[in-house]
Amino acid sequence: MSAWPGKYVIGLTGNIATGKSVVRKMLEHLGAYGIDADALGHRAMAKDAPGYQKVVNTFGRWVLGPDGQVDRAKLGRVVFTEPAALAQLESIIHPLVRQAVDILVRRSTQKVIAIEAIKMIESPLRGSCDALWVTYAPMEIQMARLMQKRAMDEATARQRITAQGSQEEKMALADVIVRNDGSFENTWKQVVIAWKERLHMEETGVFRPAVPAPKGELVAEKARPRQAAEIAALITRLSNGQRRLSPDDIMASFGEKAFLFLKVDDRPVGLIGWQVENLVARTDDVYLEPNIPLENAMKVMLAEVEKTSRDLQCEASLLFLPQRLAQSDDVWRSLGYEPQTVQSLGVRAWQEAAQETLSNGEVMYFKQLRKDRVLRPV
C-alpha cells in the first residue's frame, strides 16, 4: 500500500534516455498526477531553495556559475565520477525531494500518482509506491538520444550510461516494463494497456460540457492522442500551410505537451498547445481562425489551461507569443498576464522553463497561479 491513503502511486524509473518523462506524460494524459522527482532535486539546490547553501558548503563555491546559481554541469562532473561525492549530494537533496513529493501528493486531487525518479529503486520513495514501472531502451538508442537531444559527445554519453545500474536488474523488479524503443504510438499502446489492465481504469474520454453549449458559444475541449490526425489537419489549415505536421508528429508531441481545441457548434476554430513541467505551465502554440475575436477565444482557452494547471499545482503560467499576437497587449493584460523577461521572473525554475521555450522574436507573458511554492528558502 502507498504512504498516501486513497492514492494509487506508480513509481516510474529507468536508466537515462529510456523515455521515463515520455511515459509520465502519457500517464498524465490518462488522468494521473505526474511528479518529476529529479526536477524537484534540481529545484532543491537553486539559489532560492533550501538545499542551496548546503551544496555550496559541501562542494565549495567553485560549483557556482556567474549568476551565483549552482552550475549543475560542474557539479555533475564531480558526482558522476565519484560515488562518495554523489552520496553526499543525495544526502542533502533526497530528504528535500521527499518532503516536496509528500506536499504535492497530499495536495493533489487525482487518485493515481506517477512519481518519476531515476533512483526510485534505491530511494525510500520506493516503499511508498504501489507499483514499479520501468522504461527500457537499448544502449544504442540511449546514446543517440543523449547525443542528439542533449548535445553530449560520445564519451560523455557513454559515461553517463555506464555510471548507472543494469537495466536488466531494474526490469527484474518491475511490475510493468515499457519498452520505449519504437514509435511513440507503440509506447502509448503499451501504457494504455497497462493502465487499463493494472488499474482497471478506462482511457479518459474527451472532455465535453455536461450540457451541450448554446449555439454559437465558444467551448474549450481537451484533445486526445487518438485525435492526432484532426490536430495535424487543423494546424495546417490555421497556419495557412506554413506548418505542415503529420499525425505522427502530433503523436510525438504528446510526449511533451497537451492540446486544447476551441470549438463552435462542435467545429474546431482554434487550438492551443501547452505543457506542464516542474510546476510551470507553458503555452507556446496558439492557432485561431481570423474571424474569431482574440479576447473571447483566449478567455475561454486560457481559463481551461489555468484551471487544469492549478489542478496540477502549477506556480506560474507562461505564454510565448509571436509578435503579431503580442501586439494585442491589452488582451493579455486583461486576462492577468504581464510581459516579462527571463531574468525578471526571479525564480530559477521559472527562468529555466522560459529559457527552454522562448524563441527569437517571441514575447513572453507571465501570470502567477499560486503563492505557496514548494522548496522555498528556509
N, C-alpha and C positions, 0 to 999 in steps of 0.2 A: 504493500500500500504506500501511496505517496505521503509526504510530510504535510500535505495541504488537503484537509477534508473537503470532499466534494469536487476535487480536481483529479483528472487523469493526466499524469505527467509523462511525457516522452523525453527520454534523454537521447539526444541526437549527436553522434560523433562519427569520426572517420579521420583518416590522415589528411594532410594538406592537399588541396586541389582535387579532392574527390567529390566535391559538389554538396557539401553539408548545407551551405547557405541556400542553394537552389532548392533542396528538399525542404528546408524550413519554410521557404516562401510558398512552396506547394501546399504544405500543411496549413499555412495561414490562409491560402485561397479556399481551403476546405473548411475553415472555421476555427482553427487552433489559434491560440495566442503564442506568438513566437518570441523567444528571448535569445539574443546573441550574447552568451556569457563572455566570449572572447572580446567583443566590442566593449562590454562593460569593464573588462580588465584594462583596456586602453584608456577608457574614461577615468578609471580609478587613479591613474597616475598623472592626469592632466593638472595643470597649474592651479585650477580652481576646484580640485578634488582632494579627498583625504589621504590618498597614498603618495602624493607628490613629494612631500618633504622626506618621508621615509625612504623613498627611492633615491633621492639626492643624497641623503645622509649615508646610505648603504654603498652606493656606487660612485659617488663623487660628482662634482659639478661639471666634469668633462662630458657627462652624458646629456647635458643641456644644449639646445640649439641656440641660435642668435636671439630667438624670441623668448628665451627663458623656459620654454617647454621642454619636457623630456624628448630627446631625439630617439625614437624607437629603433631606428636603423643602427645607431651607435650602440644602444643598449643590447639589441639583438645580436650584434657581433660578439658580445661577451657571453650572454646567457645561452646562446645556441651552440657554443663550443665548449662550455664549461658547466658540467652538471651541477656543481656546488653553487655556482652563481645563479643558475636557473632556479634551484631550490630556494635560495634566498629571496629572489624576486617573487616566487609563488607564495612564500610565507607572508609577504606583505600584501599581495594583490588578492589572493584567493578568499581570505575572510571578508574583504570588502565586496567582492563579487557575490559571495553567498548572501551577504546582507542585502545587497541590491536586488538579487533574484527573489529573495523572500518578500521584499516590499512589492515588487512587480506582480508576483503570483497572487499575493493576498489582495491586491487592489483590482486584479483582473476580473472581468465578468464572464469570460469564456470558461467552459468546462474542461477543455483539452488544452494543455500547455506543452509546447515543444521548446526544450532548452538545448540550444546548440553549444557544444564546448569541445574543443579539440582534445582536452584532457578529462573528459567526462568519466572514463572508466577509473582513472587514478584519483578522481576528486571525491570528496564527501557528498557532492551533489548526486552521485550515482545511487546512493542509498535512499534518496528522496524521490526516485523515479519509479514509475510502474512498469516501464518497458524501455529497452535499449534498442535504438535503431542505429545501424552502422552503414555508412556510404562506402562504396568501393569503386576504384578506378585503377586500371593497370598503370605501372610506373611510367610508361612512355606517354600516356595521356596526362599524368600528373606533370611530367617535365614540360610538355608542350603548353599546358595551361599556365604554368608559372613563368615560362619564358615569353609567352605571347601576351598574357593578361597582366602580369605583374612586372614585366620587363626585367626579369632576373637573367643573369648569364647562366650558362650551362652548369658551371661549377657550383654557383650559389644554389641553384635549384636542386642539384643533386645532394648538396649538403643538407638542405632543409628537409628533403625527403628521407634521407638515410638517418637523420637525427631522431626520427620518430620510431615508435614501435612497429612491430609487424602488423600488417593489415589482416593477415590470416588469424592472428591471435584475437584481434578485436571482433572479427567476423564469427569466431567460435563462441563468443559470449553474447552475440546479438539475438534479440527476439525477432527482428526484421532486418534483412540486408537489402539495400537498394543499390543496384549495380548501375552506376552513372557513367557508362562507357559508350552510350549510343546517343540517340537523338533525345531532345527534350521531351518529345511526345512519349517515347518509350519509358523514360524515367517517370513521367507523370502517370502513366498507366500503372506502374508498379506501386506508386504512392497511393493512388486511388484504391487499388485492390486491397492494400494493407489497411487503409483507413476503414474500408467497408467491412473487411473480414475480422480485424482485430478489435476495432472499436464499435462494430455493429452500427455504424453511422453511415447514412447515405450522403452522397455528394450534395453539398449545399445547392439549393435551387437558385434560379435567377431572382434577384430582389425585385419585387413589384409592390406597389401600394396595395393595401388590403381592399380598398375600394377603387375601381377604375377612375383615373383622373378625368376631370371635366374636359370636354372637347376644347382643344387649342391650348391646354395648360402644359407648361414645361415640366418634365419629370426626369429625375436622375435615376439611372438603373445600373447596377453593378454588372460588368461584363465578366464572362467566364471563359476559361481556356477553350471550351468547345465552340466558342463563337469567334475563334481566331480569323476565319475567312471573312466574316462580316466586319470585323475590326479593320483588317487589312484593306478591304474594299472601301470602307468609309474614309480612312486616312488618305488613300489615293485620291478619292473624289474631293474631299475637303481641302487637300493641299494642291488641287488643280494639277495633279500628276507630278508634282515636284518631289514627293516621297512615294515611291512605289515599293510597298512591302508585301511579302508573301505570307501566307498563313504560317509557314514555318518560322519566319522572322518574328511574328507575333507570339507564337508559342514559346520561342526562346526568350522574348521579352518578359513573359510571365514568370520567368525565373528571377526577375528583379523587381517587377512592378505590377500594379493593378491598373485596370482601365474602367472608366465610368462613362456610360452613354448618356447623352442628353436626347430625350425623345419628345416629340409632339404627336399625339394621336398614334402612338406606337411606331412612329417613323423616326429613325435616328437623324438628328440635325447637328450633333456636336459630340465631342469626345475629349476626355481628359486622361492623360497617363500620369500616374503618380506612384510613389513608393514610400514606405515607412521603414526606416533603418536607424538603429541606435537612438530611438525615441525622437527622431526628426522626420517630419513629413515633407516630401519634396515633389512638387508638381512641375514637370518640365515639358509636357506635351499638351497643347491646347489647340483644338480644331473646332471651327464653328462655321455654320452656313452664314453668308454675309447678311442675309435678311433677318437674322435673329439678333435682337438687341443684346449687346455685350453685357451690360449690367444685369439684365434679367437672367441671362444664361449663367453667368458666373455666380450670381447669388444662389441659384439652385445647385449648381455643381459643387461649389466650394462649401456650401452648407453640408453636403453629404461627405465630402472629403474630410472636413473638420470634425464632423460627428464620429466618423469611423476612426480618425486619428486620435481623438480624445479617448475613445473606447480602447485604443491601443496604447494609451497613456503617453502620447506624444507631448513633448515640451514645446515644440515650435513647428510652425508651418512655413515653408519657403516656396515662393513662386519664382520661376525662371522664365522671363518673358522676352520675346523678340521685340525690337524697337517699335514695330507697328502696333503692338498691344500695349506696350509700356507708355505710349503716348496718351493713352486714356487713364492718366494718373488719378483723376478724380474718382474713377470707378473702383480702383484698387483701394484707395483710401476710404471710400465709403463702406467697403467690406472689411475694414480694420487692418489693412496691410500698409506698411510703410516701406519706402525704398531704403535699402541698406547696402553697405559694402561688406566684404568678408570680415575685415578687421573690426568693424563696428558691432558685429554680432556679439563679441565678447567671450562667449562660452566656447571652449575648444571643440567640443563635439559638434556644435552648430557650425563653426567655422570650417571644420573638415568636411562636413556634408556639403557646404556651399562650394568649397574649392573643388570637390569631386564632380560637381554637377554644372557649375557656371561655365558657360561657353562665351567666346568672344562675341561682343555685340549684344549680349543679353543684359537685361536689367533684373536685379533680384529684389523681391519684396518679402517682407517678414511680418509674421504675426505670432505672438507668444500665446500658447494654448494653455499652459499651466505654470504656476509659480513654484510648486513644491517639487523641485528637481531631485532625482536620486543622485547619490555620490557628490553632494555639495561639500564644500570645505568644512572641516570640523575644528 
